[in-house]
Amino acid sequence: MNAKQKRRISLIASIVLVVGAGAWLILGNFQESLVYFYTPTEVLAQGNDLEGRKIRLAGQVEMGSLVQSEDKLDLAFKVTDGTNAVAVTYRGIVPDLFAEGQMAIAEGRIQGEAFKAEQIMAKHSEDYDPDQMAYPHMNKDAEKW
């Protein structure tokens, strides 16, 4: 093997190594940033397999389950999919649309028997009803500006 062939093999090996390392870094970080949605039934079925992993728990806030501290920053509630429910704890400010009976997504980690949420997102209704809107330019009976 002459010097030109050795240089070509070294160059190709270097390129393969750099591209492989870059792909590994990109895919590794991408995999860590993915957060999947789970229903309460899926969370309970997977049990300890999900403990400590960042996930999103999606479902309806169970009626009668919401308990708030006096300062309204500490919350405990249950998220249900109609079949099963998972207890959720959260400290922080919740969205205005967050309420019992409404759809919500809690992002966080399972710790023991409860889900410790780091972020709460509320899903708004997809029903559009302009009669319920309070915009004067849309309501002919409203006073003029």
C-alpha positions as CSV (number, residue, x, y, z in Angstrom):
1,M,0.0,0.0,0.0
2,N,1.5,3.3,-1.0
3,A,1.3,6.6,0.8
4,K,-1.5,8.0,-1.3
5,Q,-3.8,5.0,-0.5
6,K,-2.9,5.3,3.3
7,R,-3.9,9.0,3.2
8,R,-7.2,8.2,1.5
9,I,-8.0,5.4,4.0
10,S,-7.2,7.7,6.9
11,L,-9.3,10.5,5.4
12,I,-12.3,8.1,4.9
13,A,-11.9,6.7,8.4
14,S,-11.8,10.2,9.9
15,I,-14.9,11.3,8.0
16,V,-16.8,8.1,9.1
17,L,-15.7,8.7,12.7
18,V,-16.7,12.4,12.7
19,V,-20.1,11.7,11.1
20,G,-20.7,8.8,13.4
21,A,-19.9,10.8,16.5
22,G,-22.1,13.7,15.3
23,A,-25.0,11.3,14.6
24,W,-24.6,9.7,18.1
25,L,-24.6,13.1,19.8
26,I,-27.6,14.4,17.9
27,L,-29.7,11.2,18.3
28,G,-28.7,10.8,21.9
29,N,-29.8,14.4,22.8
30,F,-33.0,14.0,20.6
31,Q,-34.0,10.9,22.4
32,E,-33.6,12.5,25.8
33,S,-35.7,15.5,24.8
34,L,-38.6,13.4,23.6
35,V,-41.5,13.4,26.1
36,Y,-44.3,11.0,25.4
37,F,-47.9,11.3,26.4
38,Y,-49.3,8.5,28.6
39,T,-52.8,7.9,29.8
40,P,-53.4,6.9,33.5
41,T,-54.1,3.3,32.3
42,E,-50.7,3.2,30.5
43,V,-48.9,4.7,33.5
44,L,-50.4,2.1,35.9
45,A,-49.7,-0.8,33.4
46,Q,-46.0,0.1,33.1
47,G,-45.6,0.7,36.8
48,N,-42.0,1.0,37.9
49,D,-40.6,1.1,34.4
50,L,-41.6,4.8,34.1
51,E,-40.3,5.8,37.6
52,G,-37.9,8.7,37.3
53,R,-38.4,9.2,33.6
54,K,-39.8,12.5,32.4
55,I,-43.3,11.9,30.9
56,R,-46.5,13.7,30.1
57,L,-49.6,12.4,31.8
58,A,-52.8,13.3,29.8
59,G,-56.4,13.0,30.9
60,Q,-59.3,14.7,32.6
61,V,-59.0,16.3,36.0
62,E,-61.2,14.0,38.1
63,M,-64.2,15.7,39.6
64,G,-63.9,16.2,43.4
65,S,-60.2,15.4,43.5
66,L,-58.7,18.9,43.4
67,V,-57.2,20.0,46.7
68,Q,-55.4,23.4,46.9
69,S,-53.3,25.0,49.7
70,E,-54.4,28.4,51.1
71,D,-51.8,30.2,48.9
72,K,-53.1,28.2,45.9
73,L,-49.6,27.1,45.0
74,D,-49.7,23.5,46.2
75,L,-52.1,21.3,44.4
76,A,-53.1,17.7,44.6
77,F,-55.6,16.1,42.1
78,K,-56.2,13.0,40.1
79,V,-56.0,12.7,36.3
80,T,-58.3,10.1,34.8
81,D,-58.9,8.5,31.4
82,G,-62.3,7.2,32.4
83,T,-60.9,3.8,33.5
84,N,-58.1,4.6,35.9
85,A,-56.8,7.6,37.8
86,V,-53.3,8.7,38.8
87,A,-52.7,11.0,41.8
88,V,-50.7,14.2,40.8
89,T,-49.0,16.7,43.0
90,Y,-47.8,20.1,41.7
91,R,-46.4,23.3,43.2
92,G,-46.8,26.4,41.1
93,I,-49.2,28.5,39.2
94,V,-51.7,26.7,37.0
95,P,-53.2,27.9,33.7
96,D,-56.5,29.8,33.9
97,L,-58.3,27.0,32.0
98,F,-57.2,24.4,34.6
99,A,-60.3,23.1,36.5
100,E,-62.0,19.9,37.6
101,G,-63.6,18.1,34.7
102,Q,-61.3,19.7,32.1
103,M,-58.6,18.1,30.1
104,A,-55.1,18.6,31.4
105,I,-51.5,17.5,30.6
106,A,-49.1,17.2,33.5
107,E,-45.4,17.0,32.6
108,G,-43.1,15.5,35.3
109,R,-41.9,12.3,36.9
110,I,-43.4,9.4,38.8
111,Q,-42.1,9.2,42.3
112,G,-43.4,6.3,44.4
113,E,-47.2,6.1,44.2
114,A,-47.8,9.7,42.9
115,F,-46.9,11.7,39.8
116,K,-44.9,14.9,40.7
117,A,-45.7,17.4,38.0
118,E,-43.2,20.1,37.0
119,Q,-45.6,21.8,34.5
120,I,-49.3,21.8,34.0
121,M,-51.0,22.5,30.7
122,A,-54.7,22.9,30.3
123,K,-56.5,22.0,27.1
124,H,-59.2,24.4,26.0
125,S,-62.5,23.3,24.5
126,E,-62.5,22.8,20.8
127,D,-66.1,23.9,20.5
128,Y,-66.4,27.4,18.9
129,D,-69.5,29.3,20.0
130,P,-69.4,33.0,19.1
131,D,-72.6,33.7,21.2
132,Q,-70.5,33.1,24.4
133,M,-67.9,35.6,23.4
134,A,-68.0,39.1,25.0
135,Y,-66.6,41.1,22.2
136,P,-68.7,44.2,21.4
137,H,-68.0,44.2,17.7
138,M,-69.4,40.7,17.5
139,N,-72.4,41.2,19.8
140,K,-75.0,43.5,18.3
141,D,-76.7,44.0,21.6
142,A,-73.6,45.2,23.4
143,E,-73.1,48.9,24.1
144,K,-71.0,50.8,21.6
145,W,-67.4,51.5,22.6
